[in-house]
Amino acid sequence: MSVRRSVAPLSSVVSSVVSSVVSSALVASLLLASHSATAQQKHSHDDQHQHDHDHDHDHDHDHDGMQSQGKHVHGIVTLNLALEGGLLSAQLETPAIHVLGFENAPKTPEQKSTTAATDTWLRSGKNILAVPRNAGCRLEKVDYQAPKLGPGHADYRARFDFRCSNPAALAWTEFSALDKLKEVEKVEVNLITASAQRQITLQGGARRITLQ
């Protein structure tokens, strides 16, 4: 069997959104790990360029009951993963520059089109993760609110819950969203499973994350 046939894009098996209850202890641990990782990141930029100006821009958000606090760091995308039983939850956090290619309020027709397409993509939950086909995963819920774009910095945050009928087959997942994100230097992954909690850094085009 070829590798292509063994990978199941979760977008191809999207089902109706239904209510789900995620362990509050697991979510709290996931967010704590995310905060611990982002709090150690250094940020160096030049005021005359979006990628090269010095600033530490703190955020403290309450997104549908999930608090996320970290630093706005160009070049770095954060992916929080939690696997509990048959539920795989992914939380994406990224500066707008890596999603849109800009951070200001859209002005040109091209920028407005890009912003609208991004909202459609994140609300759909398509092309976020890929998993082994025999894990039987279906998208269960998307939690996404478009950020307010304007003067200053903006961040995109979205959460995706997948229900898997055969979690024993979830040996890995691949961060497919990298195909759409722009100029990402590295992805900081905070992973929590029933048996372990660890941090992983993806660089140089790497996208596979071992779950077991």
Secondary structure, DSSP 8 states (H G I E B T S, - for coil): --HHHHEEEGGGG----------HHHHHHHHHHHHHHHTT------TTSTTS-----EEEEEETTEEEEEE--TTEEEEEEEEETTEEEEEEEEETHHHHS--S---SHHHHHHHHHHHHHHHHTTTS-EEEGGG-EEEEEEEE-----SSS--EEEEEEEEEES-GGG-SEEE-GGGGT--S--EEEEEEE-SS-EEEEEEETT--EEE--
